[in-house]
Amino acid sequence: MKFLAINLIFTIVWGAISSSFSPANLILGFLAGALSLALIRRELQPVTYPIRPLRVLLLMLLFFKELAVSATKVAILVMQPKMVLKPGIFAYPLMLKSDFEITLLANLITLTPGTLSVDVSDDRKTLYVHALDCADPGALRQDIARGFERRIREAFGW
């Protein structure tokens, strides 16, 4: 039943992305979703930590706020006649433990303009992040810790 509900969501997303809700296109979307779910069925594990919907909403709002702020900063940086940038890669010590949480943090960082998650250490304790302006890596670490990482911990359990 759970896979059917997920597949129906996939079908609706398929229709929205393809801009066509014709019966033939929706059947194609349903079949593509079913095939996708069949391929990853063994990889899916049940969620073992509590999910707090209000905290997830706060995480989403924080992401949209950070998206707007960083997009504005990047736009201002690139519009200047003389770009004074110090791009670089810094190591961010992770407090998150699960693969899901680390992946979510890495994706949120990557989706925010001006930053890009580069790699996670083998021991999963450090995330390497490229920043367009890495003049103050300590401040960037604090922003991630106080923002995305804190909200992820609040939303997904501890």
C-alpha positions in Angstrom: 0.0 0.0 0.0 2.9 2.4 0.8 4.5 1.8 -2.6 1.2 2.4 -4.3 0.9 5.8 -2.6 4.4 6.7 -3.4 3.9 5.7 -7.0 0.8 7.8 -7.3 2.8 10.8 -6.1 5.5 10.0 -8.7 2.7 9.8 -11.3 1.4 13.3 -10.4 4.9 14.7 -10.4 5.6 13.0 -13.8 2.5 14.7 -15.2 3.5 18.1 -13.7 7.0 17.9 -15.0 5.9 16.8 -18.5 3.0 19.3 -18.5 0.6 16.6 -19.7 -2.0 14.9 -17.7 -3.3 12.8 -20.6 -4.2 9.3 -19.7 -1.4 7.8 -21.8 1.2 10.1 -20.2 -0.1 9.3 -16.7 0.1 5.5 -17.5 3.6 6.0 -18.7 4.5 7.9 -15.5 2.9 5.2 -13.3 4.9 2.5 -15.1 8.1 4.5 -14.8 7.5 5.0 -11.1 6.6 1.3 -10.6 9.9 0.3 -12.3 11.9 2.8 -10.2 10.4 1.5 -7.0 10.9 -2.1 -8.0 14.6 -1.4 -8.7 15.2 0.2 -5.3 12.7 -1.8 -3.2 15.4 -3.8 -1.4 17.4 -0.6 -0.6 14.5 1.1 1.2 14.6 0.7 4.9 11.9 1.9 7.3 12.4 5.2 9.0 13.5 4.5 12.6 13.6 8.0 13.9 10.7 10.3 14.7 9.7 12.9 12.1 8.4 16.2 13.4 6.2 17.8 10.7 6.4 21.3 12.2 10.2 21.1 12.5 10.4 19.8 8.9 8.3 22.9 7.9 10.7 25.2 9.8 13.7 23.5 8.0 12.0 24.1 4.6 11.3 27.8 5.5 15.0 28.2 6.6 16.1 26.7 3.3 13.9 29.1 1.3 15.2 32.0 3.4 18.8 31.0 2.9 18.2 30.4 -0.8 16.9 34.0 -1.2 19.6 35.6 0.9 22.5 33.7 -0.8 21.1 34.2 -4.3 21.0 38.0 -3.5 24.6 37.9 -2.2 25.9 36.0 -5.2 24.1 38.4 -7.6 25.6 41.4 -5.8 29.1 39.7 -5.9 29.0 39.0 -9.6 27.6 42.4 -10.6 30.5 44.2 -9.0 33.1 45.5 -11.5 35.9 44.1 -9.4 35.0 40.8 -7.9 36.9 40.4 -4.6 36.4 36.7 -3.9 38.3 34.2 -1.9 36.9 30.9 -3.1 38.0 27.9 -1.1 37.2 24.5 0.4 36.7 24.2 4.1 36.1 21.2 6.4 32.9 21.1 8.3 32.7 18.8 11.3 29.5 16.8 11.3 27.3 16.2 14.3 24.8 14.3 12.2 25.1 10.5 12.2 22.7 8.9 9.7 23.3 8.8 6.0 19.9 10.4 5.4 20.7 13.4 7.6 24.2 13.9 6.1 22.9 13.6 2.6 20.1 16.1 3.4 22.6 18.6 4.8 25.0 18.1 1.8 22.1 18.7 -0.6 20.8 21.8 1.2 24.3 23.2 1.1 24.7 22.4 -2.6 21.3 23.9 -3.5 22.2 27.1 -1.8 23.9 29.5 -4.3 27.6 30.1 -3.6 28.3 26.8 -1.8 28.8 23.3 -2.9 29.2 20.1 -1.0 32.4 18.4 -2.3 32.9 15.2 -0.3 32.2 13.4 3.0 35.1 11.8 4.8 35.3 8.0 5.0 34.5 8.1 8.7 31.4 10.4 8.0 32.6 13.0 10.5 33.6 15.7 8.1 31.9 17.4 5.2 34.0 19.3 2.7 32.3 22.4 1.3 33.4 24.7 -1.4 32.4 28.3 -0.9 32.5 31.1 -3.5 33.7 33.5 -0.7 35.7 31.6 1.9 37.3 34.6 3.5 35.9 33.5 6.9 35.5 29.7 7.1 34.7 29.9 10.8 31.7 32.1 10.2 30.5 29.7 7.4 30.8 26.7 9.8 28.8 28.6 12.4 26.1 29.4 9.8 25.8 25.8 8.9 25.8 24.6 12.5 23.2 27.1 13.7 21.1 26.8 10.6 20.7 23.7 8.5 22.4 21.2 10.8 20.4 22.4 13.9 17.1 22.3 12.0 17.8 18.8 10.6 18.5 17.5 14.1 15.3 19.1 15.4 13.2 17.7 12.5 14.5 14.2 12.5 14.9 13.2 16.1 17.6 14.3 18.4 
